[in-house]
């Protein structure tokens, strides 16, 4: 929270000098922004506080009570940030979301947000994509190679990737991970 407050103070100080037309917050970086900046705030939201976690309503509802208790403890910091998250959603002039799924997840409990949500899908439209690179042919018996670059966290689906790779023949693949985080082990 201290880092978010420091960021907000710096943003406000820079605004005094430069009078920005738009502030953009990636995720929850503008949690602590003063309301005076909110009319110029566009926040990009990739998922909700519970999506990409076992706290998501579909998973959580099906869990036994002992797992629910463990999940609430495991994600206590995420849950504690909910008032700040709700404040950010409310004060942002525009919410840029990455998918229809995220839009639906946001408006389900707060239908009034729909008026300020714009869906901006991730990726590149196929018509504007550069031509594909030539793939080098694999030699007989050479494993299929995978590379993951990013944070190694449960939210990024590292466990899902491992489960999928586990369904392939053991000698048929090689997976390398470039990143750090609690799911690296």
Long-range contacts (C-beta under 8 A, 24 or more apart in sequence): 1-31, 1-32, 1-84, 4-28, 4-29, 4-30, 4-31, 4-32, 4-84, 5-32, 7-32, 8-32, 8-33, 8-34, 11-37, 12-36, 12-37, 25-88, 25-92, 28-81, 28-84, 28-85, 28-88, 30-88, 30-92, 31-81, 31-84, 31-85, 31-87, 31-88, 32-84, 33-88, 33-91, 35-91, 38-91, 38-92, 38-93, 39-93, 40-93, 41-91, 41-92, 41-93, 41-94, 42-92, 42-93, 42-94, 42-95, 42-96, 43-88, 43-89, 43-92, 43-94, 43-95, 43-96, 44-96, 44-97, 44-98, 44-120, 45-89, 45-95, 45-96, 45-97, 45-98, 45-102, 45-106, 46-97, 46-98, 46-102, 47-98, 47-102, 47-105, 48-102, 48-105, 48-106, 49-78, 49-79, 49-81, 49-82, 49-85, 50-78, 51-101, 51-102, 51-105, 52-155, 52-156, 52-157, 53-78, 53-154, 53-155, 54-154, 55-79, 89-113, 92-116, 94-118, 96-120, 98-122, 141-171, 143-171, 143-172, 143-173, 143-174, 144-168, 144-172, 144-173, 144-174, 145-173, 145-174, 145-175, 145-176, 146-173, 146-174, 146-175, 146-176, 147-175, 147-176, 147-177, 147-178, 148-175, 148-176, 148-177, 148-178, 148-179, 149-178, 149-179, 150-178, 150-179, 151-179, 151-180, 151-181, 152-177, 152-179, 152-180, 152-181, 152-182, 152-183, 152-184, 153-181, 153-182, 153-183, 154-182, 154-183, 156-181, 156-183, 158-183, 159-183
